[in-house]
Each structure stands twice: as C-alpha cells, then as structure tokens.
C-alpha cells in the first residue's frame, strides 16, 4: 500500500511541476484536449495505462 501512495504522490509532483513551470502551455494543452474526440482520449488513456503497467512490470519483475 505504501508503494501505491508513493506512486500517487509522484504523479502529483509531476503534474504540479508542469503547472508551475508552464501554466500557459498547460492551458493550451487543455484546450486541445477539449477539442479532441472522446475516442482519441480513450485510446490515449489506454496506451498510457498499458505503458505504465509495462514500466511497473519491468521495475518490479
């Protein structure tokens, strides 16, 4: 469970860093995301999820 909490904290650090370093870029990216079809977001989410599972499998395996 502590690994999960540490991973969640790391996600928050990375996201916060992006907003702190490039707030205007994040605004532009959010606008682009709003214009994307849901199917593209779903596909991107699935690819990101599979990449994350693969990375965890490599590190833990």
ZIJO-V547344 format. One record per helix or strand of 3 or more residues. SS is the DSSP state (@ for helix, = for strand). FROM is the first residue (numbers start at 0). TO is the last residue. If there is no record, write none. Layout:
# ZIJO-V547344
SS	FROM	TO
SS	FROM	TO
This chain:
# ZIJO-V547344
@	1	20
@	22	34
@	37	59
